[in-house]
């Protein structure tokens, strides 16, 4: 057995298959991938890694298994899946996932090709565990996959507490101990036991508050969009030596060096290194954005960027259009027992409707450009995208928000 001191869960005991997986190259690579990507440009202490998080998920999975009375081979499968659930992440975590997915067809939880070979595959087979079964659990398949990837999974419980701890933002602080203790299975579904509607609500509220404050903070979104654009240019460069599959297996340092070394991306790399970020030329609410823009695919968005740049008379690489997905709240489908009946939280809790409305009001389309060009880019973007806002008002409101943000994040 190995005992590891953790900043969130104190001492974590690692034994069995997890102990043997711990020092595999695939797990150790996660030490070099930051959990929150570019969020450290907003919250300087947010430098925790996917490795720490994976240990935390393993720890909570062990507690949940004990609470549920699951032992033996099934418990080992879940423990292995919990520890390995993030080995498919590329550099800077989720920041580049949509980019690599378009080229490889794989999201980070599609790990079958990683678990069946190399040191991880050897360890799993040494413990008589089937790599394909572990990969299925990572993807959330089956009854026990819900523990690793589902509405009440231990992944979410750990990252909310851990991200809150390392950013210093208190909103993600949930009672994960109670959440784990109250887990049970009913009709094959993972649910919270009777009397825990408020416990489920706490998870929902924490995620709803962390999203605008941390995960979708405007500076984090701008830096993420710049990193994504730089990585895309790296893959598309005439002398490209990196493909999407290779990029997915890099760590943060590998990608940073590659971006600095390529003529096509060195400008973006310098800006990210120096925190010389693009500014918001437009920051538009969802009701002001035509549905066709929100639903547009990647190629259409790039075409819009070129048209905005042409109309603003700037370099096409000086315009980034950032369109989030429509608001969603997967936590609202968490299941709780109420009077012996399984109910979704969204059907039981009046908070869900209010949080949906808040999420809707927080949604923003962003158009980013260098500071010197943002006035021209803002006016052009309003015209090209058909936004129902006044260009002058965009500048006035944006400048006020920038001044306010600078007080907190500089």
C-alpha positions in Angstrom: 0.0 0.0 0.0 1.1 3.6 -0.7 -0.2 6.6 1.2 -0.2 9.9 -0.6 -0.8 13.3 1.0 -3.5 15.2 -0.9 -4.4 18.9 -0.5 -8.1 18.2 -0.7 -8.7 14.7 0.8 -5.7 14.6 3.2 -4.3 11.1 3.1 -5.2 8.8 0.2 -4.4 5.1 0.4 -3.5 3.5 -2.9 -3.4 -0.3 -3.1 -3.9 -3.2 -5.5 -4.3 -2.5 -9.2 -4.3 1.2 -8.5 -0.9 1.0 -6.8 0.6 -0.8 -9.8 -1.0 1.7 -12.3 0.3 4.7 -10.4 3.8 4.8 -11.9 2.8 3.9 -15.5 3.9 6.5 -18.1 0.2 7.1 -19.0 -0.6 8.1 -15.4 2.6 10.1 -14.8 1.9 12.1 -18.0 -1.1 13.6 -16.2 1.3 15.4 -13.8 2.2 17.6 -16.7 -1.4 18.5 -17.7 -3.1 21.3 -15.8 -6.6 20.5 -14.7 -8.0 23.9 -15.7 -5.9 24.7 -18.7 -5.6 28.5 -19.2 -7.6 29.4 -16.1 -4.3 30.1 -14.3 -4.2 33.3 -16.3 -7.1 34.4 -14.2 -6.5 32.6 -11.0 -2.7 32.3 -10.6 -2.9 29.4 -8.1 -5.0 27.2 -10.4 -2.0 25.1 -11.4 -3.2 21.7 -10.1 -3.0 18.8 -12.4 -5.0 15.9 -13.9 -2.8 13.6 -11.8 -4.0 15.1 -8.5 -7.6 15.0 -9.7 -7.3 11.4 -10.8 -6.1 10.4 -7.3 -9.0 12.3 -5.8 -11.5 10.5 -8.0 -10.0 7.2 -7.1 -10.2 8.1 -3.4 -13.9 9.0 -3.7 -14.6 5.9 -5.8 -13.1 3.7 -3.0 -15.4 5.4 -0.4 -18.4 5.0 -2.7 -17.7 1.3 -3.3 -17.4 0.7 0.5 -20.7 2.5 1.1 -22.4 0.5 -1.6 -20.9 -2.8 -0.4 -19.1 -3.6 -3.6 -16.1 -5.7 -3.3 -13.8 -8.1 -5.2 -13.2 -7.9 -9.0 -16.0 -5.4 -9.6 -14.5 -3.0 -7.1 -11.1 -3.3 -8.7 -12.6 -2.6 -12.1 -14.2 0.6 -10.8 -11.0 1.7 -8.9 -8.9 1.2 -12.1 -11.4 3.1 -14.2 -11.5 6.0 -11.6 -7.7 6.3 -11.6 -7.5 6.0 -15.4 -10.5 8.1 -16.4 -8.4 11.1 -17.6 -5.6 9.4 -19.4 -7.2 10.3 -22.7 -6.9 14.1 -22.1 -4.7 16.1 -24.3 -2.6 19.2 -23.3 -4.4 21.9 -21.4 -7.2 19.5 -20.6 -10.5 20.4 -22.3 -9.2 23.4 -24.1 -8.3 21.6 -27.3 -10.8 18.7 -27.2 -13.1 20.0 -29.9 -10.2 20.6 -32.2 -8.7 17.2 -31.9 -12.1 15.5 -32.0 -12.8 16.9 -35.4 -9.6 15.2 -36.7 -9.5 12.0 -34.7 -13.1 11.3 -33.8 -12.1 10.7 -30.2 -13.0 12.6 -27.0 -11.0 12.2 -23.9 -13.1 9.4 -22.4 -12.6 7.2 -25.5 -9.6 5.4 -24.0 -9.9 1.8 -25.3 -6.9 2.2 -27.6 -4.8 3.5 -24.6 -5.8 0.9 -22.0 -5.2 -2.2 -24.2 -1.6 -1.6 -24.8 1.6 -0.5 -23.1 2.3 -0.5 -19.4 -1.4 0.1 -18.5 -2.6 -2.8 -20.5 0.1 -5.0 -18.9 -0.9 -4.0 -15.4 -4.6 -4.6 -16.0 -4.1 -8.0 -17.5 -1.7 -8.9 -14.6 -4.7 -8.3 -12.3 -7.0 -10.3 -14.5 -8.9 -7.1 -15.5 -10.1 -6.7 -19.1 -9.0 -3.4 -20.6 -12.1 -3.1 -22.7 -14.3 -3.4 -19.6 -12.3 -0.7 -17.9 -12.6 1.5 -21.0 -16.4 1.0 -20.9 -16.6 2.1 -17.3 -14.6 5.2 -18.1 -17.2 6.0 -20.8 -20.0 5.6 -18.2 -21.3 2.3 -19.5 -23.4 0.0 -17.4 -24.5 0.1 -13.8 -21.1 0.8 -12.3 -20.0 3.2 -15.0 -22.4 5.7 -13.5 -20.0 6.0 -10.6 -17.2 7.1 -12.9 -19.1 9.1 -15.5 -22.7 10.1 -14.8 -24.8 12.8 -13.2 -23.7 11.7 -9.7 -20.2 10.6 -10.5 -17.2 10.9 -8.2 -15.4 12.8 -11.0 -17.7 15.8 -10.6 -17.5 15.6 -6.8 -13.7 15.8 -6.9 -13.2 18.5 -9.5 -15.7 20.9 -8.0 -14.0 20.8 -4.6 -10.5 20.7 -6.0 -11.0 23.6 -8.5 -12.6 25.7 -5.7 -9.7 24.9 -3.4 -7.0 25.9 -5.9 -8.7 29.0 -7.4 -9.7 30.3 -4.0 -13.3 30.5 -5.2 -15.7 29.1 -2.5 -18.7 28.3 -4.7 -17.5 24.7 -5.5 -17.3 23.7 -1.9 -19.8 20.8 -1.6 -20.3 18.2 1.1 -18.8 15.4 -1.0 -18.7 13.2 2.1 -22.5 13.2 2.4 -22.9 12.8 -1.3 -20.9 9.6 -1.3 -22.5 8.3 1.9 -26.0 8.8 0.4 -25.4 7.0 -2.9 -27.4 3.9 -3.5 -28.7 1.8 -6.4 -32.4 1.6 -7.2 -33.6 -0.4 -10.2 -30.1 -0.4 -11.5 -29.7 3.4 -11.4 -27.3 5.3 -9.2 -29.4 7.6 -7.0 -29.3 9.6 -3.8 -31.2 8.0 -1.0 -34.4 9.4 0.6 -34.1 12.9 2.1 -31.4 14.1 -0.1 -33.0 16.5 -2.6 -31.0 19.4 -1.0 -27.9 17.3 -1.2 -28.4 16.9 -5.0 -29.2 20.6 -5.2 -25.9 21.5 -3.7 -24.1 19.8 -6.5 -26.2 21.6 -9.0 -25.7 25.0 -7.4 -22.0 24.6 -7.1 -21.6 23.8 -10.8 -23.9 26.6 -11.7 -21.8 29.1 -9.7 -18.4 27.8 -10.7 -19.2 28.0 -14.4 -19.3 31.8 -14.9 -16.8 32.5 -12.1 -14.1 30.0 -13.2 -14.8 27.7 -16.1 -16.3 30.4 -18.4 -14.7 33.5 -17.0 -14.2 35.9 -19.9 -10.4 35.9 -19.7 -10.3 32.1 -19.5 -12.5 32.0 -22.6 -10.3 34.4 -24.5 -7.0 32.6 -23.7 -8.6 29.2 -24.5 -9.8 30.5 -27.8 -6.3 31.9 -28.6 -4.7 28.6 -27.6 -7.2 26.7 -29.8 -6.5 29.0 -32.8 -2.7 28.5 -32.3 -3.0 24.7 -32.1 -5.2 24.7 -35.2 -2.6 26.7 -37.1 0.1 24.3 -35.9 -1.8 21.4 -37.4 -2.5 23.3 -40.6 1.0 24.8 -41.2 2.6 23.8 -44.6 5.6 22.4 -42.8 3.5 20.8 -40.0 5.3 18.0 -38.2 2.4 17.4 -35.7 -0.9 15.7 -36.4 -4.0 15.6 -34.2 -3.3 12.2 -32.8 0.2 13.2 -31.8 -1.1 16.5 -30.3 -3.6 14.5 -28.1 -0.7 12.6 -26.5 1.4 15.7 -25.8 1.5 17.4 -22.4 1.3 21.1 -21.7 5.1 21.7 -22.0 5.3 19.7 -25.3 2.6 21.8 -26.9 4.0 25.1 -25.6 7.4 24.3 -27.0 5.8 23.3 -30.4 3.9 26.6 -30.5 6.9 28.6 -29.7 9.0 26.8 -32.3 6.7 27.1 -35.3 6.7 30.3 -37.4 3.0 29.9 -37.9 2.2 30.0 -34.2 5.1 31.8 -32.4 3.1 35.1 -32.3 0.2 33.4 -30.4 2.7 31.6 -28.2 4.4 34.9 -27.3 1.0 36.5 -26.5 0.0 33.6 -24.2 3.4 33.6 -22.6 3.2 37.3 -21.8 -0.5 37.3 -21.0 -0.9 39.8 -23.9 -4.4 38.6 -24.7 -6.9 39.7 -27.2 -9.7 41.9 -26.0 -13.5 41.6 -26.3 -14.7 43.4 -29.4 -18.2 42.0 -28.8 -19.8 40.3 -25.8 -23.4 39.5 -26.8 -26.3 38.0 -24.9 -28.1 34.9 -26.3 -31.2 36.8 -27.3 -29.2 39.2 -29.4 -27.6 36.4 -31.5 -29.4 34.8 -34.5 -30.0 31.1 -34.1 -28.1 30.3 -37.2 -24.9 31.7 -35.6 -25.4 29.7 -32.4 -25.9 26.5 -34.4 -23.1 27.2 -37.0 -20.4 24.6 -37.4 -16.6 25.2 -37.2 -16.2 25.9 -41.0 -19.1 28.4 -40.9 -17.6 30.2 -37.9 -14.2 30.4 -39.6 -16.0 31.9 -42.7 -17.6 34.5 -40.4 -14.2 35.4 -39.0 -12.8 36.0 -42.4 -15.7 38.1 -43.4 -15.4 40.2 -40.2 -11.7 40.6 -40.8 -12.2 41.7 -44.4 -14.9 44.3 -43.4 -12.7 45.6 -40.6 -9.6 45.6 -42.8 -7.5 43.5 -40.4 -5.5 40.3 -40.7 -7.9 37.3 -40.5 -5.9 35.9 -37.6 -6.7 39.0 -35.6 -10.4 37.9 -35.3 -11.7 35.1 -33.2 -15.4 34.4 -33.0 -16.2 32.3 -29.9 -19.7 30.8 -29.8 -20.5 28.6 -26.8 -23.0 25.7 -27.0 -26.5 26.4 -25.9 -26.9 26.3 -22.2 -27.3 22.9 -20.7 -27.5 21.5 -17.2 -26.8 17.8 -17.0 -26.8 17.8 -13.2 -30.6 18.5 -13.3 -31.1 14.9 -14.4 -29.5 13.6 -11.2 -31.9 11.0 -9.6 -33.1 11.1 -6.1 -35.5 8.8 -4.1 -38.6 10.6 -3.0 -41.2 8.6 -1.1 -39.7 5.4 -2.6 -39.9 6.8 -6.2 -37.0 7.6 -8.4 -37.3 11.2 -9.6 -35.0 13.5 -11.6 -33.9 16.5 -9.7 -35.3 18.8 -12.4 -38.8 17.4 -11.7 -38.5 17.7 -7.9 -36.5 20.9 -7.3 -37.8 24.4 -7.9 -34.2 25.6 -7.9 -33.6 24.0 -11.3 -35.8 26.4 -13.2 -34.1 29.4 -11.5 -30.6 28.1 -12.3 -31.6 27.4 -15.9 -32.7 31.0 -16.2 -29.4 32.3 -14.6 -27.4 30.1 -17.0 -29.4 31.5 -19.9 -28.7 35.0 -18.9 -25.0 34.4 -18.4 -24.4 33.0 -21.9 -22.3 35.3 -24.2 -21.0 35.2 -27.7 -17.6 36.7 -27.8 -15.6 38.3 -30.7 -12.0 38.9 -29.8 -9.2 40.8 -31.4 -6.0 42.7 -30.5 -6.7 45.9 -28.5 -5.8 48.3 -31.4 -8.3 46.7 -33.7 -11.3 45.9 -31.5 -13.4 49.0 -32.3 -13.3 48.2 -36.0 -13.7 44.5 -35.4 -16.6 45.1 -33.0 -18.5 47.2 -35.6 -17.8 44.7 -38.4 -18.9 41.7 -36.3 -22.2 43.3 -35.3 -22.9 43.8 -39.0 -21.7 40.5 -40.3 -23.2 38.3 -37.6 -26.5 40.2 -37.6 -26.3 40.9 -33.9 -29.2 42.9 -32.4 -27.0 45.3 -30.6 -25.6 48.8 -31.2 -21.9 48.8 -31.9 -21.2 52.0 -29.9 -23.0 50.4 -26.9 -20.9 47.3 -27.2 -17.8 49.4 -26.9 -19.1 51.4 -23.9 -20.3 48.3 -22.0 -17.2 46.3 -22.8 -14.8 49.0 -21.6 -16.7 49.2 -18.3 -16.5 45.5 -17.8 -12.8 45.4 -18.7 -12.1 48.1 -16.2 -14.0 46.2 -13.5 -12.3 42.9 -14.3 -8.9 44.4 -14.2 -9.4 45.2 -10.6 -9.8 41.5 -9.7 -7.5 39.6 -12.1 -4.5 41.7 -12.7 
